[in-house]
Amino acid sequence: MTVDPNDPYAPPNDAESSAPAVSNDDDSSGPWYRGVTRYQWLILVIACAGWVFDVYEGQIFNITRNDMLLQVLDGNTAAVKAWGDNFLAIFLAGGTIGGLLFGSLADRYGRRPIMIATILMYSIFSGLTFFANDIYVIGILRFLVALGIGGEWAVAASLVAEVFTRRARAQAAGIFHASSILGTWLAALSGILVGSHWRYAYLLGVLPALLIVWVRASVKEPERWQATKSKTAGARAGSFRDLLLNSRWNGLAIRGMLLAAVGLGTFWSVTVAGQDLVRELLLSLGISPEEAGTRSKFAYGIVQATGGGLGLLSFGPLAARFGRKPTFIAFQAMALLIVPIVCFLPQSYAQMLVILPVFGFLTLGMHSGYAIYFPELFPTHIRATGASFCFNGGRLLAVPVLLFSGWLKGREDVPLEYAVSGLSLLFLLGIAVILTMPETKQRDLVEE
């Protein structure tokens, strides 16, 4: 077979490969994890641990925001809805800036030191939220937490992609992103345990700082990164100029960002709305606000999140079997169908608990694809930069969605069910975007 030398996704010439850290063994017999080394498992566990606490820091606001905002805003319920989505928009903006900054630094200075810096950042500022009493101070702290969270994802996703073999990469990256469900569960359990004493849930956010000791002792820079660093002498490493002005990569970066924007925008405006849909249903059935709040936390943080976790775990094997593009398309098409079902069909709490896992599976599962797909689109010297640009740039594009979502859900003449169903139409845009992008199944990571 003739290989186009200008195709960055062409199968590699193993004789010329400059990436000794990752085997290009095409033997597909046996389970995907056969041959995975102890160090590769260690890297996956560390990446997952960082991502678990990363997600905890983001989700704990969703779990505690009503209690927090009611207290800080002196019980002004009208302001709570507006500030809730405004805070999510602030969080997405901070994640974008942090992701772009730390992703570039990780390509330039290495994966390990930047991972340490990001974990330290989101741990400290989450803990400081315990002492905050002013709505604007909390907003600043959430922005700073988001800076660290955005950067940590890009570094960890690139690290997993570079350490694992082509044969195991999709499954490993899928497991990495799926570990986020543990962060959601941890946030849900913390929210339930602390009740209205929301400050203690943020104080627990200091614990990830302990990960730094483990990272310093265990993580080595991937040989791919070291080889590229030596070859380029750092001149192009982490270069936004190379990413955005080079025609080989800029189109992929923009389309990847749009793809992530759909997933992130629908997550914060549609998936997270599962908790609000449950609470509204319970209130309509005459359940007290306190009981409705507790039950909705459980329904969202445990029941729906369990379905979401299974979706995240499923994406990797499905992408390895059928390809990245078909899997993205299938998840988004089915998500478009399930949203109006969960909005209008359930008439009782029990019925809602049956449908919510499917809702979580389909609307959240596609997010594993970002950790799998984005690092495969870009060469080593801008891999974290490119992956971060896609994922965290998608956060920035999702901000208008969040602002619109807050406005729409705050309107008294628009029922929540209709607002959420309308916002789910964004999945159509996601399908249109992925149709224009390349398939990376069974292709090695791009080097140049």
Secondary structure, 3 states (H helix, E strand, C coil): CCCCCCCCCCCCCHHHCCCCCCCCCCCCCCCCCCCCCHHHHHHHHHHHHHHHHHHHHHHHHHHHHHHHHHHHCCCCHHHHHHHHHHHHHHHHHHHHHHHHHHHHHHHHHCHHHHHHHHHHHHHHHHHHHHHCCCHHHHHHHHHHHHHHHHHHHHHHHHHHHHHCCHHHHHHHHHHHHHCHHHHHHHHHHHHHHHCCCCHHHHHHHHHHHHHHHHHHHHCCCCHHHHHHHHHHCCCCCCCHHHHHHCCCCHHHHHHHHHHHHHHHHHHHHHHCHHHHHHHHHHHHCCCCHHHHHHHHHHHHHHHHHHHHHHHHHHHHHHHHHHCHHHHHHHHHHHHHHHHHHHHHCCCCHHHHHHHHHHHHHHHHHHHHHHHHHHHHHCCHHHHHHHHHHHHHHHHHHHHHHHHHHHHHHHCCCCCHHHHHHHHCCHHHHHHHHHCCCCCCCCCCCCCC
